[in-house]
Amino acid sequence: MKKGEKFTKENLWVKRPGNVGILAENYNDIIGKTAKCDIANDTHISWEMIE
């Protein structure tokens, strides 16, 4: 993802195990929010990466 891009169901997925980054239960809270920075493929995201 590029900085400024919105999180959608097409570009965000739940990654297991869920012991790093944001928990799977917060998936729907992230949809529609914006990336603060470029995010590489296959990266566990954190709240600091989301606007």
VOPAGU-2260 file (C-alpha; in pm, 1 decimal, decimal comma):
REM VOPAGU-2260
SITE   aa  ch    i         X         Y         Z
SITE  MET   A    0       0,0       0,0       0,0
SITE  LYS   A    1     105,0     355,2     -63,1
SITE  LYS   A    2      80,6     638,9     186,6
SITE  GLY   A    3    -267,0     795,1     166,5
SITE  GLU   A    4    -434,8     483,0      26,1
SITE  LYS   A    5    -755,1     365,6     199,1
SITE  PHE   A    6    -779,3      22,1     359,4
SITE  THR   A    7   -1040,9    -194,0     186,0
SITE  LYS   A    8   -1151,4    -556,6     200,0
SITE  GLU   A    9    -949,0    -607,8    -119,5
SITE  ASN   A   10    -614,8    -487,4      24,5
SITE  LEU   A   11    -643,3    -594,2     390,7
SITE  TRP   A   12    -661,4    -944,4     535,4
SITE  VAL   A   13    -627,2   -1116,3     869,9
SITE  LYS   A   14    -290,5   -1277,2     924,1
SITE  ARG   A   15    -239,5   -1557,4    1174,6
SITE  PRO   A   16    -106,5   -1591,9    1435,2
SITE  GLY   A   17    -249,5   -1269,7    1569,9
SITE  ASN   A   18      16,8   -1198,6    1830,4
SITE  VAL   A   19     180,3    -909,8    1641,7
SITE  GLY   A   20      24,9    -582,8    1528,4
SITE  ILE   A   21    -351,3    -529,2    1525,7
SITE  LEU   A   22    -585,4    -809,0    1632,1
SITE  ALA   A   23    -824,8    -974,7    1384,7
SITE  GLU   A   24   -1121,3    -852,2    1589,7
SITE  ASN   A   25   -1032,0    -494,7    1481,2
SITE  TYR   A   26   -1050,9    -575,4    1107,6
SITE  ASN   A   27   -1376,1    -385,8    1044,5
SITE  ASP   A   28   -1247,6     -84,0    1241,9
SITE  ILE   A   29    -963,5     -41,4     990,8
SITE  ILE   A   30   -1169,7     -58,8     669,5
SITE  GLY   A   31   -1203,9     292,7     525,0
SITE  LYS   A   32    -912,2     436,6     721,6
SITE  THR   A   33    -598,5     571,4     550,0
SITE  ALA   A   34    -235,8     449,8     553,1
SITE  LYS   A   35       1,3     703,0     715,7
SITE  CYS   A   36     300,5     549,7     536,2
SITE  ASP   A   37     390,5     306,3     260,9
SITE  ILE   A   38     327,9     -50,3     381,4
SITE  ALA   A   39     509,5    -343,1     222,3
SITE  ASN   A   40     322,6    -657,7     120,0
SITE  ASP   A   41     291,0    -925,3     390,9
SITE  THR   A   42     343,1    -676,4     676,7
SITE  HIS   A   43     166,2    -690,5    1012,0
SITE  ILE   A   44      24,6    -340,1    1051,3
SITE  SER   A   45      15,4    -139,1    1372,3
SITE  TRP   A   46    -212,4     145,6    1483,4
SITE  GLU   A   47      75,7     389,0    1420,0
SITE  MET   A   48      46,9     312,6    1046,2
SITE  ILE   A   49    -322,0     415,3    1031,5
SITE  GLU   A   50    -482,4     761,1    1016,5
